[in-house]
């Protein structure tokens, strides 16, 4: 990370209170089990469609979107949209 992302800083899990780290770890495991991390398909240079080498997800308010590399991503709601 230090060579690819100059100035990138991250905290090690041991630098956080254990309960916070465990809570986030469980959340990410749930996203993984739910199949919410997906590969993007991009078309660089208007040529062949290519699958990205990393997975990503977008979580947010129902209906929210994010545009990345010309691709519109729709969020997975972080609330139960069936409950009021």
Helices and strands as residue ranges (DSSP letters): G 13-15, H 18-33, E 38-42, G 44-46, E 50-56, E 59-60, E 65-68, E 71-74, E 76-77
